[in-house]
Amino acid sequence: MKNNIRVERARLRISQQELADAIGVTRQTIYAIENDKFIPSTELALKMSAYFGKTVNELFSL
């Protein structure tokens, strides 16, 4: 699964830690998602989409 999390973080100029704090996960989780080592749960994907103001489909693709 590919994702645009790193791109969206760069667009907003926020760190992995800032994103992690905002959605209630660890920085390591954000790192793992960005590097395709972890596929987020539906709940986590929805939290990220709400945070970035994007749809889940805009953030993640197969």
Order of alpha helices (4+ residues) and beta strands (2+ residues): beta-alpha-alpha-alpha-alpha-alpha-beta
